[in-house]
Amino acid sequence: MSDDNNKETRVVTSHDIHLDGDYATWLAELKHRYRSAQVKAAVRVNGEKLLFNWQLGRDLVIKKAEQRWGAGVVEQVSLDLQREFLGDKGFASSNLWYMKKWYEFYATEAAEQKLQRLIEEIQLTNSQIDKKLHQVGGEIDTPKLHQAGGEIAFPLPFALVPWRHHVEIITKCKSIDEALFYIGKAIEQGLSRAALINCIKADLYKHQGKILNNFPEHLPVLQSQLVQEVLKENYDFGFATVGHEIYSEAELEDALTSNVTALLLEMGTGFAFIGRQKEILVEGRSRKIDLLFYHIRLRCYIVCEIKIKPFETEFAGKLNYYVNAVDELMKADDENPTIGLLICSDMNRTDVQWSFRGISTPMGVATYNNIRIKDALPTGEQLRKRMELLQKELHETKRLMNNTKLDLTS
């Protein structure tokens, strides 16, 4: 009898195997490896497609295709590629024109340094993205960024952004700086296409980096730029409700920290809340910081002081003290310098600028608005009366309409 006939046909059940800790560890490793393979495959596919788009756009520019083969050459290439690769929508003539525009948009001498800066910023701010960037560089067969013979090589960070994102950026942005700003945001925050469009509509590029500060004087250039992108010139505290028109700083802090999730959303991506009224002891004397944050991408503490009145010159000295204290007592050697952030109701720019003189710690001053007043909100009884009044108005309107119909038919 053959070996095949000796083999028993049966259904394997849990009684036929013996599972132990080693099996569970092995299975978890298999799952992790497969998920990693899926991510690598997705990155590689996106990267290779974008590389193809870049090179096609480059060919149309470098070969001067329209001059050489006629004004309709892009449409002809589109037809020829669609005929060869049936069902691939990526070869529509409009898409080919975008590829050409994409390459032309960045194919300038000034673009090389700015593209290199984008790579450095990514490497500085996010180790996970940096790993993906190196992965893309290892998987996509393209030289490093350089300019030779009028040609710009494919910038590796572009592989981390979907094609339609690139189309939105080059059609809506007016400069390379603006475009690279949104590419950086798309990479760092994993923006969907809709979220990216909303950022561009809100003109986030023009509104970032406007906070009044002394960062360039006390931080390295790249770190200074990153901090200015992270901090806002005005904070919308519309999620916070206080009891009266006249409220204390403690009441405002209560209102802000009672909804930490909303507070962190308003502060921005990367903020982690350390605590309110964070106590520090200096030679036995207690000092308390209003709000203390840590920023993950910036790798530094952010000391935040809240003031319910307009900026006064002494505020800068107090914030300077707290920043120095956190640097001395909390900051690790491999972390970046602590940042001071003062948020007040209003400010005189000259007062702030003069107050910064002689201060060696990096700090910025911003404003806030939209605090809600509890007394200004309708009570439950007021809402009930309003509903009753509205129902009466609707009833009266309906009665009048019915009477009008009767008059018309009589």
Number of C-alpha atoms within 10 A of each C-alpha: 5 6 6 7 8 8 8 7 7 6 7 8 7 8 7 8 8 7 10 8 8 9 11 11 10 11 12 12 12 12 11 12 12 12 12 12 12 12 13 16 13 12 22 20 15 19 25 18 16 22 21 14 23 23 20 17 20 23 16 20 18 14 11 12 15 13 9 9 12 11 11 10 16 21 16 14 15 18 15 12 15 17 12 9 12 9 9 11 10 16 21 16 18 12 17 20 17 20 26 20 20 20 24 18 16 21 18 14 13 10 17 17 11 15 20 16 14 18 17 13 17 19 16 17 17 16 12 11 17 18 12 18 21 13 15 23 19 11 16 17 10 15 11 13 15 15 14 8 6 11 17 22 20 24 21 24 23 23 24 22 21 18 19 11 18 21 15 16 23 21 13 14 17 11 13 17 15 19 22 22 18 22 21 20 14 21 18 18 10 13 17 13 17 10 12 19 17 12 16 19 11 11 13 15 18 10 13 15 19 15 21 18 21 20 20 15 12 15 17 10 11 13 19 18 15 16 22 19 17 18 20 25 18 18 17 15 19 16 15 22 20 19 15 13 12 9 12 15 14 14 15 20 19 15 20 23 17 14 12 13 12 15 21 17 11 16 18 13 14 17 20 17 16 14 14 17 15 14 13 17 11 10 6 7 8 10 14 13 19 18 20 21 20 19 19 14 18 22 18 19 25 24 24 23 23 21 22 17 14 12 22 15 13 9 17 22 12 11 22 20 14 21 23 18 17 20 20 11 11 13 17 12 8 8 13 15 23 26 28 25 26 18 24 22 15 18 17 10 12 9 12 20 14 11 16 20 10 7 15 13 22 22 26 26 27 22 22 19 13 12 17 18 16 14 12 10 11 11 11 9 9 11 12 12 12 13 12 12 12 12 12 12 12 12 12 12 12 12 12 12 12 11 11 11 11 10 9 7 6 5
